[in-house]
Amino acid sequence: MTAQILDGKAILATIKSELKERVAALAERGVTPGLGTVLVGDDPGSHWYVGAKHKDCAEIGIASIRRDLPAIATLDEVLAVVHDLNEDPGCTGFIVQQPTGLDENAILSAVDPAKDVDGLHPTNLGWLVLGKEAPLPCTPVGCIELLRRHGVEIKGAKVVVVGRGITVGRPLGLILTRKSENATVTLCHTGTRDLAAEVRQADIVVAAAGVPGIITADMVKPGAAVLDVGVSRIIAEDGHSVVAGDVAPEVAEVAGWVSPNPGGVGPMTRAMLLSNVVLAAERAAGVSAPVGD
């Protein structure tokens, strides 16, 4: 068996086209969504991610508000920028690119929950637990949208999520068990006893542990859908640093569906960030979002 590809790049392009129409409809009402970003330091990866987000915005008509700070920026200086964006009427929502090297919880808690387009503010995560509508975390929702748009059945599926992080694993389990998804979820992690036995039961596997190759072919049920969320850097045989996912390459010989890494879940995270910005602008303008958003 050769797995079919869960193509995040293609779905990102489709979602951009859909969002562009919604942004145009907002423009007719005199509303222009705006995405703000706060970036601390000179990390090349962070700069690339922020640049990609603003490029996405430009392509669909979202305004960009970019606030870059030096690596020596203090917590108070970052919080001052967060306050400015909270008060800026042109900023529909914003993100603080991680890592900052500062107190991430203090920074995240200072963001206006209504402008939290990452969906990770403690208030919004609390609303997720309680089942109230609020901004949702981008990567977990991106995983679900990637599956849906490829016709992978989620309702009634046995899902194993490997990874207990607050950005993916924990919120993904909560979202998948909502009535709108109706999956049965087992949340595993690097301390799980007999991880292979748990994963072998899954119709859908989401690997988000940040451990290169933790999911191997012998752990996967034939025909299962496998999403690779983990991103690590390893030294290749030629001595160069390369990106490695949590899913071993040979899994594609067993699975029914696999997401490439890069090119699978990553683009979907970007897509859901854009969607969160547009949805926040629609809510503020009193516009009903399309069914399914």
C-alpha positions in Angstrom: 0.0 0.0 0.0 1.2 3.5 -0.8 -0.5 6.2 1.2 -2.3 9.1 -0.4 -1.0 12.5 0.5 -2.8 14.9 2.8 -1.7 18.0 0.9 -1.7 21.0 3.1 -0.3 23.3 0.5 -3.1 22.7 -1.9 -5.8 23.2 0.8 -4.1 26.4 2.0 -4.4 27.7 -1.6 -8.1 26.8 -1.7 -8.8 28.4 1.7 -7.0 31.6 0.7 -9.3 31.8 -2.3 -12.4 31.3 -0.1 -11.2 33.9 2.4 -10.4 36.4 -0.3 -14.1 36.5 -1.2 -15.1 37.0 2.5 -12.5 39.8 2.8 -13.9 41.5 -0.3 -17.4 41.3 1.2 -16.1 43.0 4.4 -14.4 45.7 2.3 -17.8 46.5 0.8 -18.9 47.3 4.4 -15.8 49.5 4.9 -14.1 46.8 7.0 -10.4 45.7 6.5 -9.2 42.9 8.7 -5.7 43.5 10.2 -3.3 40.9 11.5 -0.6 42.0 14.0 2.6 40.1 14.8 5.0 40.6 17.6 8.5 39.2 17.0 11.3 39.2 19.5 14.9 38.6 18.5 16.6 37.3 15.3 15.7 33.6 15.1 15.7 32.8 11.4 12.9 30.3 11.7 10.7 32.8 13.5 11.4 35.5 11.0 10.5 33.1 8.1 7.2 32.1 9.8 6.2 35.8 10.5 7.1 36.8 6.9 5.0 33.9 5.5 2.0 35.0 7.5 2.3 38.6 6.3 2.7 37.3 2.7 -0.5 35.3 3.1 -2.3 38.4 4.4 -1.2 40.5 1.4 -2.5 37.8 -1.0 -6.1 37.9 0.4 -6.4 41.6 1.4 -5.7 41.5 5.1 -3.7 44.4 6.4 -0.4 43.8 8.2 0.8 45.3 11.4 4.3 44.1 12.2 6.1 44.9 15.4 9.7 43.5 15.6 11.7 43.9 18.8 15.4 43.2 19.5 16.5 40.1 21.4 17.3 42.3 24.4 13.7 43.5 24.7 12.4 43.2 28.2 9.1 41.7 29.3 7.7 45.1 30.0 8.6 46.3 26.5 6.8 43.3 24.9 3.8 43.8 27.1 3.7 47.5 26.1 3.5 46.4 22.4 0.8 43.9 23.3 -1.2 46.7 25.0 -0.8 48.9 21.9 -2.2 46.2 19.7 -5.1 45.4 22.1 -6.1 49.1 21.7 -5.4 49.5 18.0 -8.8 49.5 16.1 -7.0 48.5 12.9 -5.7 45.3 14.5 -8.4 42.6 14.3 -6.2 40.1 16.0 -2.5 39.4 16.6 0.0 36.8 17.6 3.2 36.9 19.6 5.6 34.7 17.8 7.2 32.1 20.1 9.7 31.7 21.5 10.4 35.1 23.0 12.8 33.9 25.7 10.5 35.7 28.2 7.5 34.7 30.4 5.2 33.3 27.7 2.3 32.9 30.0 2.4 36.5 31.1 2.6 37.7 27.5 -0.2 35.4 26.3 -2.5 36.4 29.3 -2.0 40.0 28.4 -3.6 39.6 24.9 -7.2 40.6 24.5 -9.0 37.2 24.2 -11.1 38.6 21.4 -7.9 39.4 19.5 -6.2 36.1 20.3 -6.1 34.6 16.8 -3.8 31.9 17.9 -6.6 30.6 20.1 -4.3 29.9 23.0 -5.3 32.6 25.6 -6.3 30.9 28.9 -9.8 32.3 28.6 -10.3 30.9 25.1 -8.9 27.5 26.1 -11.3 27.6 29.0 -14.2 28.3 26.7 -13.1 25.3 24.6 -13.5 23.1 27.6 -16.9 24.5 28.4 -18.1 24.3 24.8 -18.6 28.0 24.2 -17.7 29.6 20.9 -14.3 31.3 21.0 -11.1 31.5 18.8 -9.7 28.0 18.4 -6.0 26.9 18.3 -4.8 27.0 14.7 -2.8 23.8 14.4 -5.5 21.5 16.0 -8.2 22.9 13.8 -5.9 22.8 10.8 -5.4 19.0 11.4 -9.2 18.5 11.4 -9.7 20.6 8.3 -7.0 18.8 6.5 -8.7 15.5 7.2 -12.2 16.8 6.3 -11.1 18.3 3.0 -9.6 15.0 1.9 -12.7 13.1 2.9 -11.2 11.2 5.8 -14.0 10.2 8.2 -13.7 11.7 11.7 -17.1 10.8 13.1 -16.8 7.6 15.1 -13.1 7.3 14.4 -10.6 6.1 17.0 -8.0 8.8 17.2 -4.7 8.5 18.9 -2.9 11.9 19.6 0.7 11.5 20.5 1.8 14.6 22.4 0.4 16.5 25.4 1.5 20.1 24.5 -0.8 23.0 25.0 -0.6 24.1 21.4 -1.6 20.8 19.8 -2.2 17.7 21.8 -4.4 18.8 24.6 -6.7 21.1 22.7 -6.9 18.7 19.8 -8.3 16.0 22.0 -11.0 18.5 23.3 -12.0 19.6 19.7 -12.2 16.0 18.4 -14.6 14.9 21.1 -17.1 17.7 20.5 -20.4 16.5 19.0 -19.5 18.1 15.7 -16.5 15.8 15.4 -17.6 12.8 17.5 -14.3 11.0 17.5 -13.1 8.8 20.4 -9.7 10.1 21.5 -6.7 8.6 23.3 -4.1 11.1 24.4 -0.6 9.6 24.5 2.8 11.0 25.1 6.5 10.0 25.5 5.7 8.5 28.9 2.9 6.2 27.6 3.4 2.6 28.5 3.4 0.5 25.3 2.8 3.4 22.9 2.9 1.1 19.9 -0.1 -0.9 21.2 -2.1 2.3 21.6 -1.2 3.6 18.2 -2.1 0.3 16.4 -5.7 0.7 17.4 -6.1 4.1 15.7 -8.0 4.9 12.6 -6.3 8.4 12.8 -2.9 9.1 14.3 -1.7 12.6 15.1 2.0 12.7 15.9 2.9 15.9 17.8 5.5 14.8 20.3 8.5 16.5 18.8 10.5 13.3 18.7 11.9 12.4 15.3 10.5 9.1 13.9 8.6 8.2 17.1 5.8 6.7 14.9 7.2 3.7 12.9 5.5 1.6 10.3 5.0 -1.4 12.6 2.9 0.8 14.9 0.4 1.8 12.3 -2.8 0.0 11.4 -3.0 -0.6 7.6 -5.1 2.1 6.0 -4.9 4.6 8.9 -4.6 8.3 8.4 -1.4 9.6 9.9 -0.7 13.3 10.5 2.9 14.5 11.2 2.9 17.6 13.3 6.2 17.3 15.0 9.1 19.5 13.9 12.7 18.8 15.1 16.1 19.4 13.7 18.6 16.6 13.3 22.0 16.3 11.8 21.9 14.4 8.5 24.6 12.0 7.3 26.2 14.8 5.3 26.5 16.9 8.4 23.8 19.4 7.6 20.9 20.3 9.9 17.6 19.2 8.5 14.0 19.2 9.6 12.6 15.9 10.8 9.0 14.9 11.6 7.6 12.5 14.2 6.6 10.0 11.5 9.1 7.7 9.9 9.2 7.7 6.1 8.3 4.0 5.8 4.9 4.7 7.4 3.7 5.7 4.0 4.0 2.0 2.9 1.3 1.0 5.5 -1.0 4.0 6.0 -3.9 5.0 3.8 -3.2 8.7 4.2 -0.1 10.6 5.4 0.7 14.3 5.7 4.1 15.3 4.4 6.4 17.3 6.7 6.9 20.0 5.6 3.9 20.7 3.4 1.1 19.0 5.4 0.0 20.4 8.7 2.2 23.5 8.6 0.3 25.2 5.8 -3.0 24.4 7.5 -1.8 26.2 10.6 -1.3 29.3 8.4 -4.7 28.8 6.8 -6.5 28.6 10.1 -4.7 31.7 11.4 -6.0 33.6 8.4 -9.5 32.1 9.0 -9.4 33.2 12.6 -8.6 36.8 11.6 -11.4 37.0 9.0 -13.9 35.4 11.4 -13.0 37.9 14.1 -13.5 40.7 11.7 -16.9 39.3 10.6 -18.0 38.9 14.2 -17.0 42.5 15.0 -18.9 43.7 11.9 -22.0 41.6 12.7 -21.6 39.5 9.6 -22.5 35.8 9.7 -19.7 33.5 8.8 -20.3 30.7 6.2 -21.6 27.5 7.7 -18.8 25.3 8.9 -16.6 28.1 10.2 
